[in-house]
Amino acid sequence: MSTRYRMYGWHLSYFAGKVRSYLKYKRVPLDDVDVNLFVLMWLGKRKTGVVAMPLLQTPDDIWMQDSSETWQFIESRFKDRPILPTSPRQRFVSLWLEAWGDEWWIPIAMQTRWRHSENYPLFEHDAGNALLPGWPGFLQRRAVARIARRLRGYLPAVGVRPEQDELLMAWTRRMLGLLEAHFTEHAFLLGGRPSLADFSLMGTMYGHLGRDPWPARELIAPHPHLRSWIDRMADLPNSLDETSESAWLANDELPVTLMPILRTTFEEFGAQVAGIAAQVSALAAHWPMDKRLPRILEDVAIPLQEGTFRRAAMPYTLWMAQRAVDAITTLPESSALDMRRWLVDVGGEALLSIDAPRLERDGLQARFSSATRNRGTAHAT
Ligand SMILES: N[C@@H](CCC(=O)N[C@@H](CS)C(=O)NCC(=O)O)C(=O)O
């Protein structure tokens, strides 16, 4: 039996960027292969229930698709180089920034890719060769066009709408400035060593912002420390200097330069999560408890410094946020109290009063968890 793991994913893909960087860091024996049309549309769907990438196949032929499920599984088998800190604050921040990196940044990645036609030749080339390797160009191009149509179809729901383009770019430039300031001081988000938060942010930064020609030139090149972080993350562990300060900050501290970023996530992503929670709660009154929730609901209005941004609520995002909040609510009482005080200081206390039914993941979507189902429409606190 082979002892190697196999990841199916493209360099173009958001979540493959996250998972690939992580698996390399963990030194998982890995075959990193492209997804072809057959694996994407048929085999992967049969094994995991959804058409999505990346997919991971283990040597013992277990298949998985969700990036969070994937790292949790790998952490249980590969104990070296854990990516989730054990101290309460850093642990919560890692999980919260995972949710932010995975969910918040999707519109930015999609806008920068699909609003600029100069990105399409790379997409067509890479996706064409991956989907139908060795086939005639015109068939490859046709297959790519179908995938591109499907992906472009998601733009309005995630908030990429012409009237919001400027707003989102202004936000992006502000945030990239904050990230640049941070990476000028620190090699990774929590200090000298990568954590779950870094891998998640690689989703946006590797395949989309750092590799598509327009954003790589216009948005990333002006930020050299951010550029170096992307390149470092793409080549772990080789780019990690084990002898220097390769640790998260001591005493559960967080880098000062991370704080403005974190505050922004609480204000903005926190508002998005609260908006989704309100819609999911309202749905719980009449939605059949055993039926998967819709992938998208109504719009949520999110206040940014630059204006109000609207995108459709996705229950899946709430599921991810609930996992982060769990890192606080499951703490022993005295540490939970300390964490609550800290959240008040950094503007994140509203997260603790989000009252919504407990969710679990179902493929790319979410459903009420079995605990919620057993309690009728009872809410998690
Ligand atoms: N949240 C999932 C999402 C996986 C995902 O959305 N992958 C994208 C490509 S980067 C995809 O295949 N999307 C297909 C679709 O949404 O229909 C994860 O963490 O793995």
The ligand as an SDF file (V2000), in Angstrom:
LIG
                    3D

 20 19  0  0  0  0  0  0  0  0999 V2000
  -15.0580   25.9520    2.5230 N   0  0  0  0  0  0  0  0  0  0  0  0
  -14.5480   24.8590    1.7270 C   0  0  0  0  0  0  0  0  0  0  0  0
  -14.7060   25.2500    0.3000 C   0  0  0  0  0  0  0  0  0  0  0  0
  -14.0620   24.5280   -0.8600 C   0  0  0  0  0  0  0  0  0  0  0  0
  -14.3300   25.3830   -2.0640 C   0  0  0  0  0  0  0  0  0  0  0  0
  -15.2260   26.2430   -2.0560 O   0  0  0  0  0  0  0  0  0  0  0  0
  -13.5440   25.2020   -3.1210 N   0  0  0  0  0  0  0  0  0  0  0  0
  -13.7820   25.9740   -4.3340 C   0  0  0  0  0  0  0  0  0  0  0  0
  -12.5210   26.1030   -5.1360 C   0  0  0  0  0  0  0  0  0  0  0  0
  -11.2890   27.0290   -4.3040 S   0  0  0  0  0  0  0  0  0  0  0  0
  -14.7670   25.2000   -5.1700 C   0  0  0  0  0  0  0  0  0  0  0  0
  -14.4460   24.1310   -5.6260 O   0  0  0  0  0  0  0  0  0  0  0  0
  -15.9570   25.7280   -5.3320 N   0  0  0  0  0  0  0  0  0  0  0  0
  -16.9720   25.1030   -6.1280 C   0  0  0  0  0  0  0  0  0  0  0  0
  -18.3080   25.6590   -5.7880 C   0  0  0  0  0  0  0  0  0  0  0  0
  -18.4170   26.4500   -4.8390 O   0  0  0  0  0  0  0  0  0  0  0  0
  -19.2420   25.3140   -6.4900 O   0  0  0  0  0  0  0  0  0  0  0  0
  -13.1970   24.4420    2.2140 C   0  0  0  0  0  0  0  0  0  0  0  0
  -12.7860   24.9140    3.2620 O   0  0  0  0  0  0  0  0  0  0  0  0
  -12.5880   23.5800    1.6130 O   0  0  0  0  0  0  0  0  0  0  0  0
  1  2  1  0
  2  3  1  0
  2 18  1  0
  3  4  1  0
  4  5  1  0
  5  6  2  0
  5  7  1  0
  7  8  1  0
  8  9  1  0
  8 11  1  0
  9 10  1  0
 11 12  2  0
 11 13  1  0
 13 14  1  0
 14 15  1  0
 15 16  2  0
 15 17  1  0
 18 19  2  0
 18 20  1  0
M  END
$$$$
